[in-house]
Amino acid sequence: MFPFVIAVILFVIADVLIRVFSRRLQEKKLRKERESALAESLNLDFTREAATLRRAEVEHAKARILCVDDEQVILDSFRKILVLDGYSVDTVQTGQEALGLLQTHHYDFVFTDLKMPAMSGVDVTKSVKHLRPDIDVVIITGYATVETAVECMKYGAMDYVQKPFTEDELLAFVKKALIKRQDRIQKQLKPKVHITHMSAVGHTGADEFAIPGGVFIGAGHTWVAMFEDGTVRVGLDDFARKLLGTVDGIDFPNLGMTVAAGQPLFTVTQGTRRVSFLSPVSGKVLENNAGLGKHLDALETTPYGENWICVIDADRLDAEIKDLKIGNGAVAFYQEELDRFKEMTKSMSRRTPDGSTAPAGEEMYTGEMQDLDDRDHEALVGAFFRR
């Protein structure tokens, strides 16, 4: 038995060593390929695209970056550090050249110096976010004050990096920015609505909106599932759940209370914010979903099905059903609401992690309302959930 154990241990150790050795060989191979790409870029002529353009492309790049700075030494540092770490990098010395490249090339990031003679970093930021709002902008500055950062982010910049920087500092910053970008893209919502089977509501795309077949949607974004005995289940719909974001708590209605359609039924809490939802039907509250109250994270999967909020003994369904949407009517209602939401948020600003604000932009994303200030949040609550 003992020799067998020794053999197993030796096998495991050998396997680990082989894996480590293979990984190091792969890393060395990648580095040589990136060094070759970097060296080759110095001999290529890209002046037909931009007078000062230097380009270094690597296979399977982590991201494509355009860097703008009037100091060549900064551009050389950016290109060398980031290319060797697996990024494809274009560098130019003027904002005008950068904007020209945006017309014909795709980039994930634009890094721009704040202080440049012909076109400032703030002007570059404004122009990039106008031309390509999907690109993230980072300011390079030697004047890294809070005021500078706030000004840049007000015009849509993601963040700022202070020069001079070390190799480790730049790599850590870009890695963090890439994770932040990927997280945002993952949370972005497409204004696309699906009708699904109730059994599949937890498997629809997290970036799209779902309405189960047979479920009615109320004007204030609650859903209604009807039963033969005249009772209905009521819950929060997908529109409300996705745009509100994470729910911290639910204030359920009092059992036995009688409610009229259009009166407050339940309240969702998010930190210090409270969003009340109106009842889509009239009747007496018979039951609350205690299980949901204990497991609110279930709403992250789907707000439908077993994640209902309360049961109502509806007594005016014949008259009130005409005000509810189902099937294609519900899909059309969602599309109208999504268009209206995007239009309203165009003039609003979102809070950034450092407490400053940035323009809302074009993309919708999960939990978008959580990043709005109290006034804008209340305006959206009134426009979509109190009807």
SULNORHU-V714088 format. One record per helix or strand of 2 or more residues. SS is the DSSP state (a for helix, b for strand). FROM is the first residue (numbers start at 1). TO is the last residue. If there is no record, write none. Layout:
# SULNORHU-V714088
SS	FROM	TO
SS	FROM	TO
This chain:
# SULNORHU-V714088
a	2	41
b	54	56
b	64	68
a	72	84
b	88	92
a	95	102
b	109	113
a	121	131
b	136	141
a	146	154
b	159	162
a	167	187
b	188	189
b	193	196
a	198	203
b	209	212
b	216	217
b	222	226
b	231	236
a	238	244
b	249	251
b	258	259
b	264	270
b	273	278
b	283	288
a	290	294
a	296	300
a	305	307
b	310	314
a	317	323
a	328	345
b	349	351
b	357	359
b	364	365
a	368	371
a	374	384
